[in-house]
Amino acid sequence: MLNGGSSSGKSGIARCLQAVLPRPWLTLGTDTLVDAMPASLQTSDGGIEFAPDGEVVVGPQFRTLEAAWIEGVAAMARAGARVVVDEVFLGGTASQQRWQNALRGLEVLWVGVRCDRAVAAGREVARGDRTLGMAASQADVVHRGVVYDLEVDTTRTEAMECARAIAARVG
């Protein structure tokens, strides 16, 4: 489980993990969930809203679909798929608890992916596919109260080096 703010480097680490881990791993993330949702949920109070300042607000319809998605990812893992989850714990501890409940009984490595907010904001601008301000608004809040087995920092460390550190801890 990779948790970090927008543009912190989680997706790059996930791709590198797929390259360095000895067996095949699926990569799924919060972007996978959002991309699978109908566009109408990105324009309604009940769905997910990306505010002009980068704040992300989620409503009850989003939470219902998210809960089903989390259970689906857990079911895939229980069925034998190895999964790297690229997540953004907007709710900090509460977000981690939702995943812990679904993943109970499974072996999980909880990894915090940190990045200096200014560096993440620069990546956000370079990407061009994010609402400006998301990286800065999420840099700290996603880690609030979250307990990790391992933390990596992509501010000055390449994704491959982070992936190797994570892979060394994966059984």
C-alpha positions as CSV (number, residue, x, y, z in Angstrom):
1,M,0.0,0.0,0.0
2,L,1.6,3.2,-1.2
3,N,0.1,6.3,0.4
4,G,1.1,9.9,-0.5
5,G,-0.2,13.1,-1.9
6,S,-0.7,14.0,-5.5
7,S,2.5,14.1,-7.5
8,S,4.5,12.6,-4.7
9,G,5.8,9.8,-6.9
10,K,3.6,6.9,-6.0
11,S,2.7,5.9,-9.6
12,G,6.4,5.9,-10.7
13,I,7.3,3.8,-7.7
14,A,4.5,1.4,-8.5
15,R,5.7,1.0,-12.1
16,C,9.3,0.4,-10.8
17,L,8.0,-2.2,-8.3
18,Q,6.4,-4.1,-11.2
19,A,9.9,-4.1,-12.8
20,V,11.9,-5.2,-9.8
21,L,9.6,-7.6,-8.0
22,P,10.2,-11.2,-9.1
23,R,6.6,-12.1,-9.7
24,P,3.8,-10.2,-11.5
25,W,2.0,-7.5,-9.6
26,L,-1.1,-5.5,-10.5
27,T,-1.1,-1.7,-9.9
28,L,-4.3,-0.1,-8.9
29,G,-4.9,3.3,-7.5
30,T,-7.3,6.0,-6.6
31,D,-7.0,7.3,-10.1
32,T,-8.2,4.0,-11.4
33,L,-11.3,4.4,-9.2
34,V,-11.9,8.0,-10.2
35,D,-11.4,7.2,-13.9
36,A,-13.9,4.4,-13.7
37,M,-16.7,6.6,-12.3
38,P,-19.2,8.3,-14.4
39,A,-18.4,11.9,-15.3
40,S,-21.5,13.1,-13.5
41,L,-20.0,12.2,-10.1
42,Q,-17.3,14.8,-10.8
43,T,-19.9,17.5,-11.0
44,S,-22.3,16.6,-8.2
45,D,-22.1,17.2,-4.4
46,G,-22.4,13.4,-3.8
47,G,-19.4,12.5,-5.9
48,I,-15.9,13.9,-6.0
49,E,-15.1,17.5,-6.5
50,F,-11.8,19.0,-7.4
51,A,-11.9,22.6,-6.1
52,P,-10.0,25.4,-8.0
53,D,-7.5,25.6,-5.1
54,G,-6.7,21.9,-5.3
55,E,-8.8,20.7,-2.4
56,V,-10.6,17.4,-3.1
57,V,-14.0,16.9,-1.5
58,V,-15.8,13.6,-1.6
59,G,-19.5,12.9,-1.0
60,P,-21.6,9.9,0.0
61,Q,-22.0,8.5,-3.5
62,F,-18.2,8.5,-3.9
63,R,-17.8,6.8,-0.5
64,T,-20.2,4.1,-1.5
65,L,-18.4,3.3,-4.7
66,E,-15.0,3.6,-2.9
67,A,-16.1,1.0,-0.3
68,A,-17.1,-1.4,-3.0
69,W,-13.8,-0.8,-4.9
70,I,-11.7,-1.4,-1.7
71,E,-13.5,-4.7,-1.1
72,G,-12.9,-5.6,-4.8
73,V,-9.2,-4.9,-4.5
74,A,-9.1,-7.0,-1.3
75,A,-11.0,-9.8,-3.0
76,M,-8.4,-9.8,-5.9
77,A,-5.6,-10.1,-3.3
78,R,-7.5,-12.9,-1.5
79,A,-7.8,-14.7,-4.9
80,G,-4.1,-14.7,-5.3
81,A,-3.3,-11.5,-7.1
82,R,-0.4,-9.5,-5.9
83,V,-1.4,-5.8,-5.8
84,V,0.4,-2.5,-5.4
85,V,-2.2,0.1,-4.4
86,D,-1.4,3.7,-5.2
87,E,-3.6,5.6,-2.7
88,V,-4.2,9.1,-1.4
89,F,-5.5,8.9,2.2
90,L,-7.4,12.2,2.2
91,G,-8.9,11.1,5.6
92,G,-5.6,10.1,7.1
93,T,-6.3,7.6,9.9
94,A,-9.9,7.0,8.8
95,S,-8.7,6.2,5.2
96,Q,-6.1,3.7,6.5
97,Q,-8.7,2.1,8.8
98,R,-11.1,1.5,5.8
99,W,-8.3,-0.4,4.0
100,Q,-7.2,-2.2,7.1
101,N,-10.7,-3.6,7.6
102,A,-10.9,-4.8,4.1
103,L,-7.4,-6.3,4.0
104,R,-7.7,-8.0,7.4
105,G,-5.8,-11.3,7.3
106,L,-3.7,-10.4,4.3
107,E,0.0,-9.5,4.4
108,V,0.3,-5.8,3.7
109,L,3.3,-3.5,3.7
110,W,2.2,0.1,4.5
111,V,4.4,2.6,2.7
112,G,4.3,6.3,3.2
113,V,5.5,8.2,0.1
114,R,6.6,11.7,1.0
115,C,7.8,14.5,-1.1
116,D,8.6,18.1,-0.3
117,R,5.5,20.1,-1.1
118,A,7.3,22.6,-3.4
119,V,8.9,19.7,-5.4
120,A,5.5,18.0,-5.7
121,A,3.9,21.2,-6.8
122,G,6.6,21.6,-9.5
123,R,5.8,18.1,-10.7
124,E,2.1,18.9,-10.7
125,V,2.7,21.8,-13.0
126,A,4.9,19.8,-15.3
127,R,2.4,17.0,-15.5
128,G,-0.4,19.3,-16.7
129,D,-3.1,16.8,-15.8
130,R,-3.8,17.9,-12.2
131,T,-5.6,20.7,-10.6
132,L,-2.9,23.1,-9.4
133,G,-2.7,23.1,-5.6
134,M,-3.6,19.5,-5.0
135,A,0.0,18.5,-4.3
136,A,0.5,21.2,-1.7
137,S,-2.9,20.7,-0.1
138,Q,-2.3,16.9,0.2
139,A,1.4,16.8,1.1
140,D,0.8,16.5,4.9
141,V,-2.8,15.7,5.4
142,V,-2.6,12.3,3.8
143,H,0.0,11.2,6.4
144,R,-1.8,12.5,9.4
145,G,-2.3,9.7,11.9
146,V,-1.2,7.0,9.4
147,V,1.1,4.2,10.7
148,Y,3.7,2.9,8.2
149,D,6.0,-0.1,8.0
150,L,8.3,2.0,5.8
151,E,8.6,5.5,4.5
152,V,10.3,6.8,1.4
153,D,10.9,10.3,0.3
154,T,11.0,11.1,-3.4
155,T,12.2,14.7,-3.0
156,R,15.7,13.7,-3.9
157,T,15.4,10.0,-4.3
158,E,14.5,8.4,-7.7
159,A,11.5,6.1,-8.0
160,M,13.6,3.1,-8.8
161,E,15.7,3.5,-5.6
162,C,12.5,3.8,-3.5
163,A,11.1,0.7,-5.3
164,R,14.2,-1.3,-4.4
165,A,13.9,-0.3,-0.7
166,I,10.3,-1.4,-0.7
167,A,11.0,-4.6,-2.7
168,A,13.6,-5.5,0.0
169,R,10.7,-5.6,2.5
170,V,8.2,-7.5,0.4
171,G,8.0,-11.2,1.2
